[in-house]
């Protein structure tokens, strides 16, 4: 593992593989500028940082390409080291030739995430900000971009750092008491500490609860459309997408496999899955489709249960709903309501309450109401509130461990246990909170994080 005192100069292609108009090759390390200077037509060893230079890359006086070379001087670069970016034409041959020349002149190929790792070791970012770089690169919607930017600006880190400092101050006071144990002095106010630990537990629980929304936004909100044959599932999907994606037919069992499509609703990506109709069937292929539909519901963040308002009895709707696992957010949608009486509508509303939506998918009415309801179900308003939202499973696991340690601390304080045990539990909580931002690290932790990065990032 390369630590912050490394003397290696690394290089990598920072743009996607393939042919394009331009490509970017990055170098970072003490000798980055000197190495590029050896193959560049202009002298750059003494130029200022944040400067761009036009010239040629050559080998044995043979021009490889016309390029732009951007120079960054330590510590004012992404990695905190001397860095150079070479913008060349996007030919695969040119990219590989320049990399070959850099390697010949003393550079080494970067490993995945090594640029970001160096930025972390050199104090340019903490771990949460570094992980947000990957989220930013893969952002597919306004919401994922907003969350990644919030994390890159230190939104999560700042709150956790403040929290950790308060706990650390108390832990230090308790440990100081141990040095004066024979004199029976108390530096840390136990009531104040109980209050702080309780508030910290509440804060951690609130942060953990945001992960459901954060994870859904980051990966797309998986939304399964499920119901009996001919309920109008495929028509609803087509109406939501405003295209004829799914085959629509009056023949029961038309959809035998799942159909998946994505839709951006107010900056949030929803992954809609149209499934086979729920019914008992002797057709082996259709039977597998029904089983797969139930599997998809189990994996969903939300499921939309659609039923034919005219022909499906309330008891049959209840029978279907009982097949699905509890705890998954859902919306019950009565379709074909243009074909039923006002009395029937009132009966359905009275039975299913606010979770019921009346629509006619064929006539394209109420689909905007359904979109709004989907946004409400995932609590999308939190995105605009400025509150911190957790998107990383590693962070949630660390918060869960910290919460367990703080619950032990609280129990110990309430039972008036020895200060050394209280201090030990607080220190454990501090360890887990610190592992989120990188104040506490291990080679295994860093290896797992940076292994998922791009080569040139």
C-alpha positions in Angstrom: 0.0 0.0 0.0 1.3 3.4 -0.9 1.5 5.8 2.1 1.8 9.5 2.0 5.6 9.5 2.1 5.9 7.5 -1.1 8.4 8.8 -3.6 6.9 7.0 -6.6 5.4 9.1 -9.4 2.2 7.4 -10.7 0.5 7.8 -14.1 -2.8 6.6 -15.6 -5.3 7.4 -18.3 -8.1 9.4 -16.5 -10.7 9.3 -19.3 -12.8 6.3 -20.4 -11.2 3.7 -22.6 -11.9 3.9 -26.3 -11.6 6.4 -29.1 -12.7 10.0 -28.5 -11.8 13.5 -29.4 -9.4 13.9 -26.5 -8.0 11.9 -23.6 -6.5 12.9 -20.3 -3.4 11.3 -18.8 -2.6 12.1 -15.2 0.7 12.0 -13.2 1.2 12.6 -9.5 4.3 12.5 -7.4 7.5 14.3 -6.6 9.0 13.9 -10.1 5.8 14.3 -12.1 6.9 17.6 -13.7 10.4 16.4 -14.4 9.3 13.2 -16.1 6.9 15.1 -18.4 9.6 17.7 -19.1 11.8 14.9 -20.6 9.3 14.1 -23.4 7.6 17.6 -23.9 8.8 20.1 -26.4 8.8 23.0 -23.9 10.7 23.5 -20.6 8.2 23.2 -17.7 10.4 22.5 -14.7 10.2 26.0 -13.4 6.7 27.1 -14.6 4.1 28.2 -12.1 1.3 25.9 -10.9 -2.1 26.2 -12.4 -0.6 26.9 -15.8 -1.3 25.3 -19.2 1.2 24.8 -22.0 0.8 23.8 -25.6 3.5 21.7 -27.3 4.3 18.2 -28.6 5.2 14.9 -27.1 8.0 13.2 -28.9 10.1 10.1 -29.0 13.5 10.2 -30.6 12.6 13.5 -32.3 9.5 11.9 -33.8 6.3 13.7 -32.8 3.7 11.4 -31.1 1.0 14.1 -30.7 0.2 17.8 -30.1 -0.9 18.2 -26.5 -1.9 20.5 -23.7 0.1 20.1 -20.5 -1.4 21.4 -17.2 1.0 21.8 -14.3 -0.1 21.7 -10.6 2.5 22.2 -7.9 2.3 20.7 -4.4 0.4 21.2 -2.2 -2.1 22.9 -4.5 -3.3 19.9 -6.5 -5.9 17.1 -6.1 -3.4 14.8 -4.5 -1.4 17.4 -2.7 1.6 16.4 -4.7 3.2 17.8 -7.9 0.8 16.8 -10.6 0.5 17.0 -14.4 -2.4 16.4 -16.8 -1.7 15.7 -20.4 -4.6 16.3 -22.8 -3.9 14.4 -26.1 -6.0 13.2 -29.0 -8.2 10.2 -28.1 -6.5 7.6 -30.3 -5.8 4.4 -28.3 -2.4 4.2 -29.9 -1.5 7.8 -28.8 -2.7 7.2 -25.3 -0.7 4.0 -24.9 2.4 5.5 -26.5 2.4 8.4 -24.1 1.9 6.0 -21.1 4.8 3.9 -22.5 7.1 7.0 -22.6 6.2 8.1 -19.1 7.0 4.6 -17.8 10.3 4.6 -19.6 11.2 7.9 -17.9 10.5 6.8 -14.3 6.7 6.8 -13.7 4.8 3.8 -12.5 1.2 2.7 -13.4 -1.3 3.8 -10.8 -3.4 1.2 -9.0 -7.2 1.6 -8.7 -8.0 4.7 -6.7 -4.4 5.6 -6.0 -4.7 9.3 -6.9 -7.6 9.5 -4.4 -5.7 7.5 -1.8 -2.9 10.0 -2.0 -5.3 12.9 -1.7 -6.6 11.2 1.5 -3.1 10.5 3.0 -2.1 14.1 2.2 -5.1 15.6 4.0 -6.9 16.9 1.0 -10.1 14.9 1.8 -11.3 12.7 4.6 -12.7 9.2 3.8 -16.3 10.2 3.4 -15.3 13.0 0.9 -13.1 10.6 -0.9 -15.8 8.0 -1.3 -18.1 10.8 -2.5 -15.8 11.2 -5.5 -16.9 7.8 -6.9 -20.6 8.6 -6.2 -20.2 11.9 -8.1 -18.6 10.1 -11.1 -21.5 7.6 -11.2 -24.3 10.2 -10.5 -27.2 9.5 -12.9 -29.7 12.1 -11.6 -29.9 15.5 -10.0 -30.6 13.8 -6.6 -27.5 11.6 -6.6 -25.4 14.5 -7.8 -26.7 16.7 -5.0 -26.0 14.0 -2.3 -22.5 13.4 -3.6 -21.7 17.1 -3.7 -23.1 17.5 -0.1 -20.8 14.7 1.1 -17.8 16.1 -0.9 -18.3 19.4 0.8 -17.9 17.7 4.2 -21.6 17.6 5.2 -21.4 14.2 6.9 -17.8 14.7 8.2 -18.4 18.0 9.9 -21.3 16.7 12.0 -19.5 13.5 12.9 -16.3 15.4 13.8 -18.2 17.7 16.2 -20.0 14.8 17.8 -16.7 12.8 18.2 -14.9 15.7 19.8 -17.6 16.1 22.5 -17.4 12.4 23.3 -13.6 12.5 23.3 -13.5 15.5 25.7 -15.7 13.5 28.2 -13.6 10.3 27.7 -10.5 12.3 28.5 -12.0 13.7 31.7 -13.1 10.2 32.9 -9.6 8.8 32.2 -8.2 11.8 34.1 -10.3 10.8 37.1 -8.6 7.4 37.0 -5.3 9.0 37.6 -6.7 10.6 40.8 -8.7 7.6 41.9 -7.2 7.6 45.4 -8.4 11.2 45.9 -12.0 10.4 44.9 -12.4 13.4 42.5 -14.9 13.7 39.7 -14.0 15.8 36.7 -16.8 14.7 34.4 -20.4 15.5 35.3 -22.3 12.2 35.0 -25.7 13.8 34.4 -24.2 15.9 31.6 -22.5 12.8 30.1 -25.8 10.8 30.3 -27.5 13.7 28.4 -24.7 13.8 25.8 -24.7 10.1 25.2 -28.5 10.0 24.9 -28.5 12.9 22.4 -25.7 11.2 20.5 -27.7 7.9 20.3 -30.7 9.8 19.0 -28.6 11.6 16.4 -27.0 8.3 15.2 -30.5 6.7 14.9 -31.7 9.6 12.8 -28.7 9.4 10.5 -29.2 5.6 10.2 -32.8 6.1 9.2 -31.8 8.3 6.3 -30.0 5.4 4.7 -33.1 3.9 3.2 -33.7 7.1 1.2 -30.0 7.7 0.5 -29.4 4.2 -0.7 -32.6 4.2 -2.9 -31.5 7.5 -4.5 -27.9 6.4 -5.0 -28.9 3.1 -6.7 -32.3 4.1 -8.1 -35.5 3.4 -6.3 -36.6 -0.2 -7.3 -40.3 -0.1 -7.8 -42.2 -3.2 -8.8 -45.6 -3.1 -10.5 -47.5 -6.2 -9.5 -51.1 -7.4 -9.8 -53.4 -9.9 -11.5 -53.4 -10.6 -15.2 -55.0 -7.8 -17.3 -55.0 -5.4 -14.3 -53.3 -3.0 -16.6 -49.7 -3.2 -15.4 -48.1 -3.0 -18.8 -50.4 -0.1 -19.8 -49.5 1.7 -16.6 -45.7 1.2 -17.3 -46.1 2.5 -20.8 -48.1 5.5 -19.6 -45.5 6.4 -17.0 -42.7 6.1 -19.5 -44.8 7.7 -22.3 -43.8 5.0 -24.7 -45.0 1.6 -25.9 -42.3 -0.4 -24.0 -44.4 -3.3 -22.7 -46.7 -5.4 -24.8 -50.3 -4.7 -24.1 -52.9 -7.4 -24.8 -56.3 -8.6 -23.5 -54.9 -12.1 -23.3 -54.1 -13.2 -19.7 -50.4 -14.0 -19.1 -48.9 -11.8 -21.8 -46.1 -10.7 -19.6 -44.2 -13.8 -18.7 -40.9 -12.3 -17.6 -40.0 -9.0 -15.9 -39.6 -5.8 -17.9 -37.4 -3.2 -16.4 -37.2 0.6 -17.3 -35.9 3.7 -15.5 -37.7 7.0 -15.1 -36.4 10.3 -13.7 -39.1 11.9 -11.5 -38.1 15.3 -10.2 -34.4 14.4 -10.3 -34.8 11.0 -8.6 -34.2 7.8 -10.6 -36.9 5.1 -10.3 -36.3 1.6 -11.6 -39.8 0.3 -12.6 -40.3 -3.4 -13.0 -43.4 -4.8 -14.8 -44.1 -8.4 -13.7 -46.1 -11.4 -14.7 -49.7 -11.4 -13.5 -50.4 -13.1 -10.2 -52.6 -16.1 -10.7 -52.5 -19.9 -10.4 -51.5 -21.4 -13.7 -50.5 -24.8 -15.2 -48.2 -23.1 -17.7 -44.7 -23.8 -16.4 -43.2 -20.7 -18.0 -45.9 -18.4 -16.7 -45.6 -20.0 -13.3 -41.9 -19.1 -13.2 -42.9 -15.6 -14.1 -45.3 -15.3 -11.2 -42.6 -16.6 -8.8 -40.1 -14.1 -10.2 -42.7 -11.3 -9.6 -42.9 -12.2 -5.9 -39.1 -12.3 -5.7 -39.0 -8.8 -7.2 -41.4 -7.5 -4.6 -39.1 -8.8 -1.9 -36.2 -6.9 -3.3 -38.1 -3.6 -3.9 -38.0 -0.3 -2.1 -41.7 0.2 -3.2 -44.3 -2.0 -4.9 -47.3 -0.7 -6.7 -50.2 -3.2 -6.4 -52.5 -2.6 -9.4 -56.0 -4.1 -9.6 -59.0 -4.0 -11.9 -61.5 -1.8 -10.0 -64.4 -3.1 -12.0 -63.8 -6.9 -11.9 -61.6 -7.6 -8.8 -63.4 -8.1 -5.5 -62.0 -6.5 -2.3 -61.4 -9.9 -0.7 -59.3 -10.9 -3.7 -57.2 -7.7 -3.4 -56.6 -8.5 0.3 -55.6 -12.1 -0.6 -53.0 -10.8 -3.0 -51.6 -8.2 -0.6 -51.2 -10.9 2.1 -48.7 -12.7 -0.2 -46.3 -9.7 0.1 -43.8 -9.2 2.9 -44.7 -6.6 5.6 -42.5 -3.5 6.0 -42.1 -2.7 2.3 -43.6 0.6 1.2 -46.5 0.2 -1.1 -49.2 2.0 -3.1 -52.5 0.4 -3.9 -53.8 1.5 -7.3 -57.3 0.9 -8.5 -57.2 0.9 -12.3 -60.0 1.3 -14.9 -62.0 3.5 -12.6 -63.6 5.2 -15.6 -65.7 2.0 -15.8 -67.1 2.0 -12.3 -69.8 4.0 -10.4 -69.2 6.7 -7.9 -70.6 4.3 -5.3 -68.0 1.7 -6.1 -65.3 4.4 -5.9 -66.4 5.4 -2.4 -66.5 1.8 -1.3 -62.9 1.3 -2.3 -61.8 4.6 -0.7 -63.5 3.7 2.5 -61.9 0.3 2.6 -58.3 1.1 1.6 -58.0 4.7 2.9 -55.3 7.2 1.9 -53.0 4.5 0.5 -55.4 4.0 -2.4 -55.1 5.8 -5.8 -57.9 5.7 -8.3 -56.7 5.9 -12.0 -57.4 5.0 -15.5 -54.1 4.0 -17.0 -55.5 3.7 -20.5 -56.8 7.3 -20.4 -53.5 8.6 -19.0 -55.1 10.3 -16.0 -53.8 10.4 -12.5 -50.3 9.2 -13.5 -48.9 12.6 -12.2 -50.6 11.9 -8.9 -49.0 8.5 -8.8 -45.5 10.1 -9.4 -46.2 12.6 -6.6 -47.2 9.7 -4.3 -44.0 7.8 -5.2 -42.0 10.9 -4.2 -43.9 11.1 -0.9 -43.3 7.5 -0.1 -39.6 7.8 -0.3 -39.8 11.2 1.6 -38.1 13.1 -1.2 -38.7 16.4 0.6 -35.7 15.6 2.8 -33.5 16.3 -0.2 -34.5 19.9 -0.2 -34.3 20.3 3.6 -30.5 20.4 3.8 -30.4 17.5 6.3 -27.5 15.1 6.1 -28.5 11.9 4.2 -26.4 8.7 4.5 -25.8 6.9 1.2 -22.9 4.5 2.1 -23.5 1.0 3.6 -20.1 1.2 5.3 -21.1 4.3 7.2 -24.3 2.7 8.4 -22.5 -0.4 9.7 -20.0 1.9 11.6 -22.9 3.9 13.1 -24.6 0.7 14.2 -21.5 -0.4 16.0 -21.1 3.1 17.6 -24.7 3.0 18.7 -24.2 -0.4 20.5 -21.1 1.0 22.3 -23.0 4.1 23.4 -25.9 2.0 24.7 -23.4 0.1 26.8 -22.0 3.5 28.0 -25.5 4.7 28.9 -26.3 1.5 30.8 -23.0 1.8 32.6 -23.5 5.4 33.6 -27.0 4.6 34.9 -25.8 1.7 36.9 -22.8 3.8 38.2 -20.2 1.3 37.0 -16.4 2.1 37.3 -15.1 4.9 35.2 -12.6 2.7 33.4 -15.4 0.6 31.9 -17.3 3.7 30.8 -14.2 5.2 29.2 -13.6 1.9 27.4 -17.1 1.9 25.9 -16.8 5.5 24.8 -13.4 4.9 23.2 -15.0 2.0 21.2 -17.7 4.3 20.0 -15.1 6.9 19.1 -13.2 4.2 17.1 -16.3 3.4 15.0 -17.3 7.0 14.4 -13.6 7.8 13.5 -13.5 4.9 11.0 -16.2 6.7 8.9 -14.2 9.8 8.3 -10.8 8.1 8.3 -9.5 9.4 11.6 -9.2 5.7 12.4 -8.1 3.5 9.6 -6.6 0.1 8.7 -4.9 -1.2 5.6 -7.8 -3.7 5.0 -10.4 -0.8 5.3 -8.5 1.4 2.9 -7.8 -1.5 0.5 -11.5 -2.3 0.2 -12.5 1.3 -0.3 -10.0 2.3 -3.0 -10.2 -1.1 -4.9 -13.6 0.0 -6.2 -12.2 3.3 -7.7 -11.3 3.8 -11.4 -7.6 3.4 -12.3 -7.2 7.1 -13.1 -9.0 8.4 -10.0 
